[in-house]
Amino acid sequence: MSVSTTERHVRRGAAHRPSFTQRRWRPGLVLLAGGLLCGTLAGCDVGQQAATARETSLTAGVDGAVGLMVLNDVFLETADTVPAGGSIALRAAFTDQSPQFDRLVAVTTPAATSVELLDPDGTVVTGGIEVPAEGQVDATTGPVLIRLSGLTRALSPQAIVPVTFEFTSAGRVTLDDVPATMPVTMPAGGQR
């Protein structure tokens, strides 16, 4: 008996086709494997809090940059009017994007007779505030690191003042519209 070329292809193809039972189980196995994978991945995060669940500042602060130094959320912290001659905290986050540390050495403003750079314990530092290489000093909350003293006029919430920052490596930048405001914070979970 001779078999034509066309018949050989049919016979070979028939030998490689999955049976009806195999075709019915494959989609079920794929769905089961997918469900187990999703369950495993979802379980990896159980009990962990996302970084976005932390308290977040929603200030009306301003941003700026000089060289590889980025200034974020710069504002004067007050809920009430501060009288002339008084003191007020200057809040900001400083991010050094360079591979070398930098140092905030001076802050000036016509709104105050002096500006003090402080350690977290409140003592005045004479060498400035170090910003780590490719790191950040976040002074938007927590201990006051910069304080304006001897205000030249009363500052009420929403007042705007120019402030100049000087860094050893990055250089000098003036932010013309630093607001006096109180930060609004969100508790963990994102609800006010």
Residue pairs with C-beta under 8 A, 6 or more apart in sequence:
3 11
18 26
49 188
52 190
53 188
53 189
53 190
54 188
55 141
55 185
55 186
55 187
55 188
56 185
56 186
57 73
57 140
57 141
57 183
57 184
57 185
58 183
58 184
58 185
58 186
59 73
59 75
59 91
59 140
59 181
59 183
59 184
60 75
60 179
60 181
61 72
61 73
61 74
61 75
61 91
61 92
61 140
61 178
61 179
61 181
62 73
62 74
62 75
62 175
62 177
62 178
62 179
63 70
63 71
63 72
63 73
63 74
64 70
64 71
64 74
64 173
64 175
65 71
65 173
66 165
66 167
66 170
66 171
66 172
66 173
67 98
67 167
67 169
67 170
67 171
68 96
68 97
68 98
68 102
68 170
69 94
69 95
69 96
69 97
69 98
69 102
69 131
69 167
69 169
69 170
69 173
70 94
70 95
70 97
71 92
71 93
71 94
71 165
71 173
71 175
72 92
72 93
72 95
72 140
73 91
73 92
73 93
73 140
74 90
74 91
74 92
74 163
74 175
74 178
75 90
75 91
75 92
75 178
75 179
75 180
75 181
75 183
76 88
76 89
76 90
76 91
76 148
76 155
76 159
76 161
76 178
76 179
76 180
76 181
77 88
77 89
77 90
77 91
77 144
77 180
77 181
77 182
77 183
78 88
78 89
78 155
78 157
78 180
78 181
78 182
79 157
79 182
80 156
80 157
81 154
81 155
81 156
81 157
82 88
82 151
82 154
82 155
82 156
82 180
83 151
83 154
84 151
84 152
84 153
84 154
85 150
85 151
86 151
87 147
87 148
87 149
87 150
87 151
88 112
88 147
88 148
88 151
88 155
88 180
89 144
89 146
89 147
89 148
90 107
90 115
90 146
90 147
90 148
90 163
90 178
91 139
91 140
91 141
91 144
91 146
91 183
92 139
92 140
92 146
93 136
93 137
93 138
93 139
93 140
94 104
94 129
94 131
94 136
94 137
94 139
95 131
95 135
95 136
96 102
96 131
96 132
96 133
96 134
96 135
96 136
96 170
97 134
98 133
98 134
98 169
98 170
99 133
99 134
100 133
100 169
101 130
101 131
101 132
101 133
101 135
102 130
102 131
102 133
102 167
102 168
102 169
102 170
103 127
103 128
103 129
103 130
103 131
103 167
103 168
103 169
104 117
104 128
104 129
104 131
104 137
104 165
104 166
104 167
105 127
105 128
105 166
105 167
105 168
106 115
106 128
106 164
106 165
106 166
107 115
107 117
107 146
107 163
107 164
107 165
107 166
108 115
108 163
108 164
108 166
109 115
109 148
109 161
109 162
109 163
109 164
109 178
110 152
110 161
110 162
111 148
111 151
111 152
111 153
111 155
111 161
111 162
111 163
112 148
112 149
112 150
112 151
112 152
113 149
113 150
113 151
113 152
114 148
114 149
114 150
115 146
115 147
115 148
115 149
116 124
116 146
116 147
116 149
117 124
117 125
117 128
117 129
117 145
117 146
118 124
118 125
118 143
118 144
118 145
118 146
118 147
119 125
119 145
120 142
120 143
120 145
121 143
122 143
122 144
128 168
129 137
129 145
129 146
130 137
131 137
131 167
137 145
139 145
139 146
140 183
141 183
141 185
155 161
155 180
156 180
157 180
157 181
157 182
158 179
158 180
158 181
159 179
159 180
160 177
160 178
160 179
160 180
161 178
161 180
162 174
162 175
162 176
162 177
162 178
163 174
163 175
163 178
164 172
164 173
164 174
164 175
165 172
165 173
165 174
165 175
166 172
184 192
186 192
